[in-house]
């Protein structure tokens, strides 16, 4: 099975939240216990498919739900159907 390497992280949202909360990459690394270098790759979009534990740690540190920093699919579903 070939994995799709599309970007799944909403890096713009992560950066916006970091700015709103005055959280530097260094501080986010301390808050999440993630390596600052790897965290930088996630936030910059270089890491396209990070581990779910990393995504959860980032969401928890930024006090948002995982779904706020993850891009699910390129299509929308209509729940009214």
N, C-alpha and C positions, 0 to 999 in steps of 0.2 A: 504494500500500500504506500503510495507516494504522499507525503505530507505537503500541504499547502503552506508556503512560507509567507503568506500575506501578513501584514502587520495586524496584530490583534490588540495592542495597547493604544489607548487614546492618550498619546504623549502630550498633546496640546492641553488636555484637561489636567493631566498630572502637573505640568509646569504651571498652569494657571492656579491650581490649588496650592502649590508650593509658594507661589508669589503672594497669594491672598493671606496665607498663614505665616509668611516670612520664614519659610523653612528652606535652608540651603541643602544642597546635595549631601554635604558632609553630615548635617543634622539628621536628614532623612535616613542616611546610612546608620547612624547611631540609634535612631528610633526603631528601625526595622531589623537591626543586627545583620544587615546585608553588607557585603563588601562594596565600598564606595565605587570602585572601578566597574564592577558588574552592574551596580545600580545605575551608574552613568550610562552604560550601554543600553539598559532598558529604557531609561528616560529619553535618551537621544533617538531611540528607534532602531539602533543597531542590532539589538536582540529582538527578533521578531516574535518569538514564542517562548516567553519565560515560564518557569515552573509556577504552578498554581500557588505554591506556598509563598513565592516571592510576590505574586500579585496580591494575595491576601494580606501579607505584611505591609505592603505599600498602601493598600486601601485602609487598613486599620490605622496606620500612622497618620493618614490624611483625614481620618474620621469620615469616610464615605463607604458606600457599598461597592463591591467588586464591579457590579454592572455599570458604575459611573466611570470607570477607568478602562473598561474593556470594550472593544468593538466586536459585536457578536457576528453579524453577517452583513453582506452588502444588499440584502433584500429585506423588505419590511413585510410583516404579516399583519393582516387585518383581523383583529380578535372578534369583530362583529360577525364574521362568516359562520 
